[in-house]
């Protein structure tokens, strides 16, 4: 939970830094602010997906094991080819 709050706070801080860079015509602040904002958005989305997958695996453990095994077989096949 605190990770999501931190991600949102970083997103707001990035937006503010980007706006500051535009107002002062400082490209470094614009780029740093945009990077911080988009990194926070990606982190927030990844946390949501992680929580969703965790919930699905907890409610259906056999399905989770089956999917993990299938992914392992596919990776093994792809890495084993020469």
C-alpha positions in Angstrom: 0.0 0.0 0.0 2.7 2.5 0.9 4.5 1.7 -2.3 1.5 2.9 -4.3 1.3 6.1 -2.2 5.0 6.7 -2.8 4.5 6.1 -6.6 1.7 8.7 -6.7 3.8 11.2 -4.7 6.7 10.7 -7.1 4.4 11.2 -10.0 3.1 14.5 -8.6 6.7 15.6 -7.9 7.7 14.7 -11.4 4.8 16.7 -12.9 5.7 19.7 -10.7 9.4 19.5 -11.7 8.5 19.2 -15.4 6.2 22.3 -15.1 9.0 24.1 -13.3 11.3 23.3 -16.1 8.8 24.6 -18.7 8.2 27.8 -16.7 11.9 28.5 -16.3 12.9 27.2 -19.7 15.2 24.6 -18.1 15.3 21.5 -20.3 17.1 19.5 -17.6 14.2 20.0 -15.2 11.7 19.1 -17.9 13.5 15.9 -18.8 14.1 14.9 -15.2 10.5 15.6 -14.2 9.1 13.7 -17.1 11.4 10.7 -16.4 10.4 10.7 -12.8 6.7 11.0 -13.6 6.7 8.2 -16.2 8.8 5.9 -14.0 6.4 6.4 -11.2 3.4 5.6 -13.5 5.1 2.4 -14.7 5.9 1.4 -11.1 2.3 2.0 -10.0 1.0 -0.1 -12.9 3.5 -2.9 -12.2 2.4 -3.0 -8.6 -1.2 -3.3 -9.7 -0.4 -6.2 -12.0 1.7 -7.9 -9.3 -1.1 -7.6 -6.8 -3.6 -9.0 -9.3 -1.4 -12.0 -10.2 -0.8 -12.6 -6.5 -4.5 -12.7 -5.8 -5.2 -15.0 -8.7 -2.4 -17.4 -7.7 -3.6 -17.5 -4.1 -7.2 -18.2 -5.2 -6.2 -20.8 -7.8 -2.8 -22.3 -6.9 -2.9 -25.2 -9.3 -3.5 -22.8 -12.2 -0.5 -20.7 -11.1 1.7 -23.8 -10.9 0.6 -24.9 -14.4 1.2 -21.5 -15.9 4.7 -21.3 -14.3 5.6 -24.8 -15.6 4.4 -23.8 -19.1 6.5 -20.7 -19.0 9.5 -22.7 -17.8 9.1 -25.2 -20.6 8.9 -22.4 -23.2 12.0 -20.6 -21.8 13.9 -23.9 -21.7 12.9 -24.7 -25.3 13.9 -21.2 -26.5 17.2 -21.1 -24.6 18.1 -24.7 -25.5 17.9 -24.1 -29.2 21.2 -23.6 -31.1 
